[in-house]
Structures are given as C-alpha cells and as structure tokens.
Amino acid sequence: MTGLIVAGYIVHTSRSRQCSATQLQEARSEYPDAVIDDDGVVMARLDGIGDVYHPQAAMLFVTDALKKGDIDPATDCVIRSTGQWLISSLEQHGDAWYWFYPFDWPYGNNDELLSRAPWPSGLAQGNGLIALGMLADYTGDPAYDETAHRAFTAFTADDSRIRTTLPDGGLFFQEYETAIPTFVLNGNLDALIGVAGYAKRYDDQKAWAIFRRGIDGLRELLPRFSVTTPQGEVSAYDLIRLHPDLRLRASGGSATVDLSGPQGFTASATIEPSPGDSPELITNGGFEQLDASGSDRPEDWKAIITAGGDNFAFPDGHAYEGRRFAQITTSGEGWEVLGQTVGSEQVGKGSYGISFYARETAEDPWKGHRRG
C-alpha cells in the first residue's frame, strides 16, 4: 500500500487491484450515485471538496450491499476492494486507532465548531465495527476481525478523540471533533450500536461495560434533546444550541419612518442571549447587509454579509410564548451586525429592513465534562 501525504494525513490511494476494467464499468453502471475509484474503492463526492476517500461512504456501501444479498461479481469486487481500504486506512494516534477524514468540515459558522483534518468520528468508528464484522463473515478473512479489535480501541483509550466523559461517568461519542462538543444524537447512537455489535460478536465484557456507560450518558442527556414546538414534541439533532452565547433572540426594537424616500420604514432590533428558549427559535436564515456603517454601531462591531434576504425576519411559525423570533446565522467572532430587507410586496406600501446586533462568544457550556 502506498499513499500521498497531505497535511500530515496519508491519503490511501493504491492497493492490490480487486476489480477488472469490465467489473468497474458494470459497478459504476449499477451504482450511478456511487463514486468508485480505479481500484474499486468507494469514495464520496462533496461540494467544494471533490472526490475524497470517506470512511462513512465506504462503510455504508459495504453494509448496504451485504444486507441486500444476491451479490454479482461487479458488486463483489467493490465490496472486497472497499473492505481492503477499510483495513489499510485505519491509523494509530496515541493509544487508539481511527479512520480519519482528510478534509476540514464546518459545523455552523464558528471556528470552534470546525472539524480540522485529519479528524475522526464516533459515527464512523461505530459503523466501521459493523462493516468489519459483516466483511469477516462474507469473506472468511480474519484480517477483518483483527482490524475490528484495533478500531475498538477508539472507544476505550483514555486519550480517545471521539468520546466525551460526562460528570457522572457516562459517555457520549462525538460525530465531529470540535473544540466545543456538538453532542450529535444520531452519531452517538450509531457509535453505541457499533459497540453493542462488537460486544455481542466477540463476547467482550469490556465492550459491554463501555456500552453501559454510553447508555448512562444517553439517559443523562436525552431529555435535553426534547424540543417543544407548536406541532408537538420533537428531537433535536444536537445540543450545541444550548450554548448560552450561541442562543440569541430579538429582545427589543424600534421603527422610524423614512420621509425622504419611498413610503416605508426601517426597524432595528437587539439580540441578546436566551439560554432558556426553544431551540427552534434560532433556525438559520438568509440575511443581507443593511447598514454596517451606522454611527450607532460600536467601533468593534463588524458587518456580516450572508446570502439571501428573501425570508421575512420574523417568519410565521417561529413563535414561542407569544413572541416572534428572528432567523439568524452568526460566526461567533466578536460583535456583529446582521440585516435583512423585506420587499414592499410583502408589507404593502414601501419596504423595510430589520438590523440585528449580537455579541457571540464560544465558551464551552459543558462544565465538568472532559474529552476522552
């Protein structure tokens, strides 16, 4: 196996060929949505990044194909090539072994929510354990079981890069490696499913102990994922919205009539932290720059220019306890100014804009937890 070094990450690009040219052509025809390299390894095509070796894409192809059964020779060669890639791409860091993603991945607009390459994922580690077990059964190759044992160390190592230890000792497995833990629910669940599958397959008591700690962590945090909306109770995707400085709401505003221009008015509103409100109130929306140079703006504030501007700043359906809230997206760097202009066809005569001012910091809200 050879590889290309990119920013300290080995991009695994070549291995013993499993697929003939005919099989590759047939596989690409059979799976038009899949990206398959010339060695038969499944990749992913990402906007702004291109074709990239992607652990989760590889694992899902393997598990989906093996679950369907009735595997033709073209599919077989892709499964085996991708399986070999899963063996060769597992890398050691500290006391654990991981599949790494070789690209940066943003989570929101805050630099502290950026997964920087190379980064591991609890979701991929869990799905990898399932894929390796299925590959071992399908091929009879013990190398897949050996790789599974190495991959499982990511769940047990004291310096683990995918797990968070909660104050009461429960565990949560992070889908993304960010400075502020995001606590993505489905990533944690996939990780726990992988751990349970590993524990059952190998009758591993240490794995069962890790699984029980994961369930303890899930019990502790699961109520926080519950969100009350006008339509009923739903589950949130993550918990980063509970960061008190990432939760902002319109708490006040004023309107003045502009007599020098077309009929209409300009309005401004203040944004302030609101840690107790429903997370649905901070749905991301599109904004335009309104006026970043106003004399009433503090010197250290800066303008944020984002695409859009068609969404009403206080849209219907975003109400909570009788108040209507704005859709906002901020970067988390210092004081910021956001603005949106609404066309006259939406308000009758004239048009108006609403400016939002917000200070957002990124202090970790999860006091008492630790990585690893």
ABEGO torsion letter per residue (X at the ends): XBBBBBGGBBBBABBBBABBAAAAAAAAAABAABBBBAAGBBBBBBBGAEBBBBAAAAAAAAAAAAAAEGBBAAAAAAAAAAAAAAAAABBBBEABBBBBBABBBBBEABAAABBBOBBBBAAAAAAAAAAAAAAAAAAGBAAAAAAAAAAAAAAABAABAABBBBAAGBBBBBABBBABBAGBAAAAAAAAAAAAAAAAAAGBAAAAAAAAAAAAAAAAAAAAABBBBAAEBBBBABAAAABAAABBBBABBBBBBBAABBBEBBBBBBBBBBAABBAAAABBBBBBBABAABAABBAABBBBBBBEGABBABBBGBBBGGBBBBBBBBAGBEBBBBBBBBBAAAAEBEBBBBBBBBBBBBBBABBGBBBX
